[in-house]
Amino acid sequence: MSILRNLWWVLMLVPVGANAVDAVPSQPDTNIINTRKAWEKVAQARDAAGQERHHEAVADYLEALANDARLVKTVAQEIAYQKLWREDADKAIFYFRRYLARHPDENNRDVRKGLAQAYSWSGRQKEAIVLYRQLVAEDETDGGARLGLGRSLLWNNEMHEGYAVVRAVEDDFEAESAPGRESSNFLLTVMDSYTSHLGLRAAASWDSDGLDIYRFTADGHLEVFGNKLLQIAPSVASYRMPGKADILAPRLQLGMVGTMAHNWSFHAYGWLEHFGSSEPITDAGTEKLDWTRPGGDAWLTWMALPRLRIDFGASSMALETYQAFDERIDFQQVSASADWRFARHFTVGGAGILADYSDGNTKRNGSAHLFWGREGSLKILTGPTLTYMDFTIPYPGGYWAPDWVRNGSWRLMLETRTQRMTFKLDGSVGMEKELGSEALTVAGMSGRWGWRLGDRTFVSAEIGYSRSRFSSASGYNRKFAGLSLKAMF
């Protein structure tokens, strides 16, 4: 009886009719077709990756996985690298981890190096440092891992150890080798544009109304709380105008720089400054200047997306004109700005400022720009900028405060370097229109030269000119120059 029952079930499962064969698709054949499509997409992805078309490569890899998810074990690291080169470090971390989870019994050194780099690029410096230390401990001859460790330490504000690690790479490898060349190039960037342990700077500006400003600053940074930098920066400024008493303004500034999360960082500076003169500084003045005030400047930086940076700021400052000093006019302002690199060579951005003045005035200031940029031995940045500003109380006296003013300019910046020097030219030309005045042709130009002296010091010089009323608080043209010395210990 059981044999008949089984035979009945077999007959029930067999399709009946002329199209019975077509009614039951062949699962193995479907899998073979999907796998073939998947490998075709992998081949296309690898071809796009070889041509640095990273966006297309990622799309092809993901379509390959959609056809055959089993390929994730093979191509996860390839997707991770493409995400990394697209500056999407968070997604790169996901795929690097995914690959390592599927290959637990392998050494995977190159994949772990990629993961460490993705940690670092995403701002997760602590995780990057731990992984780089493991890689260096396994192979101290790996210059790339040692350089990655030094870079992550510096980005984590551990300046002393980070600089020492990168310097050791520079010493241990030939200058023509990849680690030797990359370490020297990175150290030049560090000395040129990063915070240093010690800095000395002398700067001067000369306005077309006769106001000369000379400023001397010393700043030192100490590493505190693991990855925070404490700044101590005494300075003194001297203000001079023909026929008027000189003003001397010493300042003591303290600051803190650090990170709050992998994509949030902060800068906060506060100071106490005194403005004084030996006699009255204006014709209407009856007393010498004797004004002590606190001030500050702070901003938060949020890397909201891999190519989107947003800054929020607040500050309190004095206005740098003789009448404003005499009337003790200062201002407090808040600001927000954003820069989004929406394509490989294009960046769009904007900023807004709202300021309240102690004399009851209010300033609104907005700007926008669209830049085309190219990296390489000659870095280029160029594009239009638009700026608008107005005041609720036009021309109250003591500083430049137009009813409204508009500026449209075209900017061009060129930057290049040798093994030890950096060179930068930045210029603009445009039109500026103020209510009640004719439109003016405005322009500006500045040049900067930097030289790495020895292993731990860097000197730079800057000079420039701006023919724009935005250049100074008094609305006059300005020439400026600066000389600075930086040192790492």
Beta strands, then each sheet from edge to edge (+ up, - down):
strand 1: 198-207
strand 2: 212-224
strand 3: 228-240
strand 4: 247-261
strand 5: 264-276
strand 6: 290-305
strand 7: 308-318
strand 8: 330-340
strand 9: 346-357
strand 10: 362-374
strand 11: 378-391
strand 12: 404-417
strand 13: 421-434
strand 14: 440-453
strand 15: 457-467
strand 16: 478-487
sheet 1: 1+ 2- 3+ 4- 5+ 6- 7+ 8- 9+ 10- 11+ 12- 13+ 14- 15+ 16- 1+
end
